[in-house]
Amino acid sequence: MTTIQGFKSDALAKAFAGALGGRTQPLFLELSRLSGLPGTRINVPVAQALADECGRLGKKADPLIDALLAEDADRAPGGTPLEFLPVCGVYALGARMAADPKRRAHGLAVLSDAAEDLRFRVRDAVPVALARVGARDGDAFLEELEPWMDGYFQAAAVLFAIARPEWGRLLSEPGPASLRLGEALALLYHASRADRRYPGFKALGEAVVAAAGPLTARLGGPILEVLEPWAKKDDPWLRDLVVQSMQNTMIRARHGDEVTAIEAAAEAAKPIPRDGKKVDLPTRKRGKKKRR
């Protein structure tokens, strides 16, 4: 019996059992009913409980997970109760990848596509799935995610995932996390003008800010050493982003001197404003126009 929000749902448990046998429609209807959509938040306990069960069942759950993930934006539009189906699929895939490393390569390819899904709730589910695997493998899983760092939404998913406590608290070596953070900042710095209008660019900036505090609290100075050079760049947006990431109370409480130095470096990198009224330089004299 599947436990949801502290009580047993006979209808959900029965529908889930039927879906394992190929009858997915009753489960899809029940999940949609329990989704919390349309609304501001999905029903995370339901998605998590289904994921736990899929992780426990192993290969037997794979056809169901694939069916959930097959609900694309046309069949399950964003903002509708049907969007909950692929969200559950992403959660469940993360559980399967954590339970069975052999599922990892295929799962990462699927999650990479989901990271740039048109529906933001599906995108938001990807860091949850990644963090579930990271909670099992810690630093080692970060090495596998290097190919993700050349895509804006994918890189954002990685940083949001390591900012989650279930994975972040297991990070023990600053090296892998520092590399991923540095790659994210480099991607932002080298973005073209067109890329800067892409929603993934904004998402990656938000992910840098979200990850900086937890990573610094866990791994200390090496994370600040990654951030500091970018505070001196000729990109005002990136300088402001680094300074914004320093506002986290965990960083300021533990590394006040380093934060002050980084903020001073960002301020010093700003160009001197040009104001012709305050610059005492010779000006060209214009003669009076002669009348004819």
NORURSUL-V545139 format. One record per pair of residues at least 6 apart in sequence whose C-alpha atoms are under 8 Angstrom apart, sorted by sequence separation. I is the first residue (numbers start at 1). GAP is how many residues later the second one is. If there is no record, write none. Layout:
i: {I/I}
gap: {GAP/GAP}
This chain:
i: {2/3/18/19/36/55/76/77/97/98/117/148/149/161/162/195/196/216/233/246/1/2/19/35/36/54/75/76/96/97/115/116/134/148/216/231/232/252/1/2/16/18/19/35/54/114/115/133/134/215/216/230/231/251/1/15/18/34/76/114/115/230/231/2/73/97/148/2/15/16/35/54/115/212/231/1/15/34/71/114/230/231/94/145/188/246/71/72/93/228/12/15/31/71/111/227/69/70/188/68/69/188/12/68/69/11/12/243/68/69/184/243/68/69/90/159/67/159/66/185/243/65/90/184/240/65/181/239/65/130/134/156/138/155/127/131/138/126/127/130/131/135/136/139/149/231/90/134/135/138/139/209/213/231/124/127/128/131/134/135/138/139/143/209/212/213/217/232/87/91/94/95/98/123/127/132/138/139/142/146/149/212/216/217/221/224/228/231/232/236/87/90/91/94/98/131/132/135/142/149/152/209/210/213/216/231/234/83/86/90/93/94/97/98/112/128/131/205/209/213/214/232/233/234/51/55/91/92/95/116/139/150/208/213/217/228/232/50/51/54/58/83/87/91/94/95/98/115/116/139/142/149/177/213/231/83/90/94/115/5/20/24/39/47/48/51/52/55/56/78/4/5/20/38/47/51/54/55/58/78/4/22/37/38/42/50/51/54/58/77/78/112/115/20/24/37/38/48/51/52/55/56/78/20/37/47/48/51/55/156/178/182/4/19/36/47/51/73/174/178/181/182/185/3/35/73/168/172/173/189/2/37/153/156/160/163/168/171/172/2/33/152/153/156/159/163/171/174/178/32/35/152/155/156/159/162/169/174/189/32/153/156/157/160/168/188/2/152/153/156/159/160/163/32/152/156/159/163/31/32/162/28/31/28/116}
gap: {6/6/6/6/6/6/6/6/6/6/6/6/6/6/6/6/6/6/6/6/7/7/7/7/7/7/7/7/7/7/7/7/7/7/7/7/7/7/8/8/8/8/8/8/8/8/8/8/8/8/8/8/8/8/9/9/9/9/9/9/9/9/9/10/10/10/10/11/11/11/11/11/11/11/11/12/12/12/12/12/12/12/13/13/13/13/14/14/14/14/15/15/15/15/15/15/16/16/16/17/17/17/18/18/18/19/19/19/20/20/20/20/21/21/21/21/22/22/23/23/23/24/24/24/26/27/27/27/28/28/28/28/29/29/30/30/30/31/31/31/31/31/31/31/31/31/32/32/32/32/32/32/32/32/33/33/33/33/33/33/33/33/33/33/33/33/33/33/34/34/34/34/34/34/34/34/34/34/34/34/34/34/34/34/34/34/34/34/34/34/35/35/35/35/35/35/35/35/35/35/35/35/35/35/35/35/35/36/36/36/36/36/36/36/36/36/36/36/36/36/36/36/36/36/37/37/37/37/37/37/37/37/37/37/37/37/37/38/38/38/38/38/38/38/38/38/38/38/38/38/38/38/38/38/38/39/39/39/39/40/40/40/40/40/40/40/40/40/40/40/41/41/41/41/41/41/41/41/41/41/42/42/42/42/42/42/42/42/42/42/42/42/42/43/43/43/43/43/43/43/43/43/43/44/44/44/44/44/44/44/44/44/45/45/45/45/45/45/45/45/45/45/45/46/46/46/46/46/46/46/47/47/47/47/47/47/47/47/47/48/48/48/48/48/48/48/48/48/48/49/49/49/49/49/49/49/49/49/49/50/50/50/50/50/50/50/51/51/51/51/51/51/51/52/52/52/52/52/53/53/53/54/54/57/84}
